[in-house]
């Protein structure tokens, strides 16, 4: 191929040169170029290496169907592999490189694979390496797992960056009356017709210019420009550089907009790509058609491309792609191409398998009728093409012609992918030798060559029809076709018994022989063919190879093409980057972060935060020089000795209101709530229907018909949803409203012997919280000294004298500004989750770590709470015999035999000398206990602590290879009588 | 009494960015407001609706998915049996309307939400980065209300004459606002 840039012509801006590099060499192109056109203009022929055989590959097309010029664009973290060069808009400084080659695409050591290509037929790897004797004789696929890594390393396409993606991506939702995909003459006409009828229209075009095929036809430029201008005036929302990659239920389309992929120095504010979800009332698919190749020997050599591509490079980009050109065709579509190339100075031969008997071609174009390409000569480029002529069912050689470019047109395949996504099975049209869009009941309409309409004016008319149909005015659709001489189906050219490399799927190196081999080996279903040969997989998704593959399979089976079947196209039509799928849901926005009302106050006062579900909560408040282990032990000790304040705002809070609120709670909780007095709180446990514990917490009765339920931080949402479900489905007769008020309140726990004194000093005049005024489990409204109203409950999680103070969230920081100085005066501290864990483990209180969905109320040692006098959720199924077994794992405390030793959460508990399997139990939480002066734990073990009294148990950490001797004790390790919290 | 603190306190400083010379999105926060939930039982829907209407000072209770405005007050039907009365002024809890349990339930939610107003040419496009709702004038005119979700967060959205209004759960407001501003940088934005 001896391509060159012409001095004139095309849509490029010669006044705006651009510099770019390919494989480290610097080249020049122009604004308006694609990477492919610019490389072609610089006569770069070998741009890639094939997937399996490492054969040299060059530009094969001018669009998304490209299977040769697949390159890597960008550097370092922005490196993007498998970019199709015809789709990459050129920009200043673009850096690209060939892929699947070493050291480079022009000289690739991997090409040695080609020498063994006869062994690399379809199924080679599986047949050769799976169960490879003698090593794997009878051993299954163990060694295959090793081979697979090596094979994958040797094959494949480009490699992505291993660095974090530096770009950002957006998700966007949009709505319209009519979505038009494609901006060829049919798409432009459809969009304009719908918009002028008053519809809200979005027009999507994957190219950076509107016009489709007319961009390669200078004679249509004025009309194209007028149409585009009219679209803007009609209010059509035009989205260039945007690919509709999938159609989904109810008129939903997935689009990928490439926002900055064409920009040398994109603004930081812009996303690289936008992932659009568009919902439309009707969809018009004017997606065009793709020109097919033909399978013949060496049909993948650089310098073999589709005929329409050459027309595009010539007329759109001002590049004459060859000097001595052969065009091989079986249809009418190449006529204009031949004329244009000849007019540009090329020596053109047209080889038409059909015999016309007469020709209206210019005299300087040589016409050879009745012949088709048999073989390309040349290795890294085209040097000559050998022809064959058909004689009966066989082919015979028919001479050869020297050339540097072979253009092939084996027919056209309408792009029916998107409607296929909706389950519309494409229908084979033997007259046009292509699949036409299948029938669908959805408001999806095809126009232009996507509907098999080849002629320009007919395409426009079909666009108008599609718009009219989308408006609900049904008329008969236009008929497909438009060529004056019928196409002669042609899929493969080969001499009988000849050994060839005739490619069907260029991207996966699938040949015609592979298809026949699959058939011989019994893979007669087209779906099996696809999987065995990988035909139509990967980024091509059957754009280039599907029809030829089906035709060869049908031929091998002795069937017609429609009888051989067709595979359904699946999204995406073209690849979608993972970044676009993720959008902004990455990094710290991977999930929404919940902050308590005291978040900023906590940070200001030295909190180190940790994640607790979706929340950020204070982990510990280290003093200068302290590490976490020192900080939490100090905090827990301080709570036991004086007072500590802990942010507990993240607890779930649910307002339960209504005349039947008490009855409702009585049914939800396993213990009684019907008679809970006003001004009292009660600890409650609720079960799931299956009898296992769902959640626990205290519920406060604020009035006759008003309760405030608290839940664990983790289960707040689950409990709320469950209660809504109960009220809506099981007990709709109950007059109860439940509303989440988790965010309404800022809440702190003030715990320790000095808790009462600390709070009392912060109350408004006349407020009292003496033992008489606020006894254990008492609740009341309160006003702080600074006028903030709130609630106070005397409840304890730490085992100390403790209160929970609730104030409206916006006053949380002000409450802390009042409480904290007083706590400091009392010698108190702020404490975080780590110390909270220490305090509750010492006390034997359960959390989500224990109530993990496998635990019954009896397992947790709280079975006596369950009422025997009333039914409640889970009351029946908790009585299942297996849940009542005495040897079930039950809550226990754990001490090390040697007080100097520690053990880890997650370790299993085993009988001494029997460390195996799942053991007898497990450890859910551990801490250093300041009260005991050694390590302690909480967990479960079969039969509970009485069954293991006096026995040595092994805490075995299998993943960290550590066995520690422990003893099992009561879970109520600290103040089991509850003297402290009742004090 | 002390002032109420906004969940967006860390962000509450005048901010303005532009892109291509434009500032397409304006954010503002109504940070001291009252939000009262008035819930009815099926048989008291009408009478409680009248109560809600009186509290809001409106002529009639709106249908589900609709809001009515009266001065600085907004009345929305957020669930089949629930209204929200929103006022751009904080309200003392003691001034909540009394309601017999047999009639319905009243709940103060004033501190549970962050009220963000989003306006400007690019307000709808910005919200559509996160909201699968058609926000065009035709599909979501003034007075429309949606209980929906953005970035997994349940929010209440309504449109008045000047802006889109969003009530965000207070604990998640900062996280979502950070996303808003990051997405808005491509349009230019200001926060007042």
Interface residues (C-beta under 8 A of the other chain):
Chain A: X168 X170 X171 X172 X173 X174 X175 X200 X267 X268 X269 X270 X271 X277 X279 X584 X585 X589 X591 X592 X593 X594 X595 X596 X597 X599 X600 X615 X649 X650 X655 X657 X658 X659 X704 X705 X706 X735 X737 X739 X740 X741 X742 X743 X744 X745 X786 X787 X788 X789 X808 X809 X810 X811 X812 X813 X814
Chain B: X1 X2 X3 X4 X5 X6 X7 X9 X10 X17 X19 X32 X37 X39 X41 X81 X82 X93 X101 X102 X105 X107 X108 X109 X110 X111 X112 X113 X125 X128 X129 X130 X131 X132 X133 X134 X136 X139 X151 X152 X153 X169 X170 X171 X172 X174 X175 X176 X178 X179 X182 X183 X185 X186
